Structure formats: C-alpha cells, structure tokens
Amino acid sequence: MRILLLNLSPKNYGATQEILKTLQEAAPKEAETELVCLGDWDIRYCKGCKACYKIRACVVQDDMRALMDKVEAADVLVLAAPSYWADVPGVCKSFIDRCTPYSDTNPDPDGPRLRAGKRCYGIALRTGVRPMECEHILGTIEHWCGHMGITFSEGVFFCQIEGKSDITPHKPLLREKAGQWFKKTEK
Ligand SMILES: Cc1cc2nc3c(=O)[nH]c(=O)nc-3n(C[C@H](O)[C@H](O)[C@H](O)COP(=O)(O)O)c2cc1C
C-alpha cells in the first residue's frame, strides 16, 4: 500500500506537519509512505485559460506534474490543511485549481484521469474554537475528491491549535486513526 500524506499549507514545520508525521510514524511497516508539503514545491496559480480542455495538459511549467505523479502512485491519500482566513491556504487553492486537467470538470473524456480505487482522509485545524471553519475546509477536500474520482472516506478536525506542541494531546487519536485508515484492504 502506498500512502501519500499531503500537507496543504506552505509550512513544513508546524502543527499540520506534526499531525501528518504522527500518522506516518504510526503506519504499518509494510506500507510505503511519503510526506509532502505543498510549500516545498513550485505550484503556480491557474491562469484560467482552459487550454487543458483542449491539450489535456497544463501550459504552466512548474512542479505540478511531478506532484500529480505522486498522487497517481498513491492508494491512500491523507490531505491536511490549517485554516487561513476561514479557508484553505492559498497554495492549496492553487493546487486544487491546477488539478483541472485531471478532473471530471475537464470536458475532454480522453483527458488524463487518476487510476480508480483511491481513498482519501481529510484533516482540518484552526486556532479558533468553533468547528464551522474546519468543516468548510473538509468540505473543500471532499469536493476535490468528488471531481478527481477519489473516495472521501473520513474527515477529522482539531480546534484550538496554535502550533506544533498543541498536537501532543491528540497523538493517541491520530495513532488510532492510522490503525483504521491504513488497514490492508483486499484488492
Ligand atoms: C495567514 C493565516 C491565517 C489564519 N487564519 C485563521 C482563521 O481564519 N481562523 C483560525 O482559527 N485560525 C487561523 N490561523 C491559524 C492557523 O489555522 C493555526 O495556527 C494552525 O495551527 C496553523 O497550522 P501550521 O502550524 O501547520 O501552520 C491562521 C494562520 C495564518 C498564518
């Protein structure tokens, strides 16, 4: 099983990274895992040109294609995003927009599509107390899955998270989730 843990924020040393590291460490030994932070990649914004509708690829030359190779290789995805102004961070929105060539919103039926059978787990976190912002972020991840042909299996969220150290009390729950999420499934 290949597991891709995707930090949807620009920051590879914060609470979001800590959540994903905890899940990665709790993954079964036989699983191949990779933790990637969008902030470490050159992902430019979508220009809205719709050239991908015709040429089945994006005209923007950056790291997006290499990143999508990792998404394609994965059987299980874990996407985690902190709230930035009650929404996903800008780099995450750029990533989502740039997935258009691979999504079913691209009207070309022969356009590139991800291999079927992937499942995804979503994680949202914020500093504030109320869950609504996190639910909105999980909705965005679920919406992305819907258009990418990926099954959205579960979402979890954490409120009152300011930094990495606030994740410590949640580590038992994260390890429990890793046990459920990364269980071997019959193919
Ligand atoms: C630009 C920016 C905007 C933020 N906006 C919100 C917000 O609207 N609501 C909230 O609860 N937290 C907000 N936060 C706090 C982050 O969601 C929180 O600190 C989170 O733990 C950051 O995760 P990280 O350590 O992985 O960067 C914001 C943080 C930043 C940097």
PDBQT file of the ligand as one rigid body, heavy atoms in Angstrom, charges set to zero:
ROOT
HETATM    1  C1  LIG A 201      -2.380  33.670   7.366  1.00  0.00    +0.000 C 
HETATM    2  C2  LIG A 201      -3.048  32.917   8.473  1.00  0.00    +0.000 A 
HETATM    3  C3  LIG A 201      -4.421  32.990   8.602  1.00  0.00    +0.000 A 
HETATM    4  C4  LIG A 201      -5.077  32.291   9.629  1.00  0.00    +0.000 A 
HETATM    5  N1  LIG A 201      -6.431  32.374   9.725  1.00  0.00    +0.000 NA
HETATM    6  C5  LIG A 201      -7.091  31.669  10.680  1.00  0.00    +0.000 A 
HETATM    7  C6  LIG A 201      -8.503  31.717  10.780  1.00  0.00    +0.000 A 
HETATM    8  O1  LIG A 201      -9.197  32.345   9.983  1.00  0.00    +0.000 OA
HETATM    9  N2  LIG A 201      -9.108  31.015  11.775  1.00  0.00    +0.000 N 
HETATM   10  C7  LIG A 201      -8.395  30.276  12.686  1.00  0.00    +0.000 A 
HETATM   11  O2  LIG A 201      -8.992  29.656  13.566  1.00  0.00    +0.000 OA
HETATM   12  N3  LIG A 201      -7.045  30.196  12.599  1.00  0.00    +0.000 NA
HETATM   13  C8  LIG A 201      -6.372  30.883  11.635  1.00  0.00    +0.000 A 
HETATM   14  N4  LIG A 201      -4.992  30.805  11.535  1.00  0.00    +0.000 N 
HETATM   15  C9  LIG A 201      -4.266  29.964  12.492  1.00  0.00    +0.000 C 
HETATM   16  C10 LIG A 201      -3.904  28.597  11.929  1.00  0.00    +0.000 C 
HETATM   17  O3  LIG A 201      -5.013  27.913  11.384  1.00  0.00    +0.000 OA
HETATM   18  C11 LIG A 201      -3.295  27.715  13.045  1.00  0.00    +0.000 C 
HETATM   19  O4  LIG A 201      -2.251  28.429  13.702  1.00  0.00    +0.000 OA
HETATM   20  C12 LIG A 201      -2.744  26.391  12.549  1.00  0.00    +0.000 C 
HETATM   21  O5  LIG A 201      -2.364  25.635  13.653  1.00  0.00    +0.000 OA
HETATM   22  C13 LIG A 201      -1.530  26.599  11.664  1.00  0.00    +0.000 C 
HETATM   23  O6  LIG A 201      -1.010  25.357  11.290  1.00  0.00    +0.000 OA
HETATM   24  P1  LIG A 201       0.560  25.231  10.983  1.00  0.00    +0.000 P 
HETATM   25  O7  LIG A 201       1.245  25.291  12.323  1.00  0.00    +0.000 OA
HETATM   26  O8  LIG A 201       0.717  23.913  10.305  1.00  0.00    +0.000 OA
HETATM   27  O9  LIG A 201       0.937  26.379  10.100  1.00  0.00    +0.000 OA
HETATM   28  C14 LIG A 201      -4.319  31.492  10.530  1.00  0.00    +0.000 A 
HETATM   29  C15 LIG A 201      -2.926  31.432  10.398  1.00  0.00    +0.000 A 
HETATM   30  C16 LIG A 201      -2.293  32.110   9.376  1.00  0.00    +0.000 A 
HETATM   31  C17 LIG A 201      -0.791  32.019   9.229  1.00  0.00    +0.000 C 
ENDROOT
TORSDOF 0
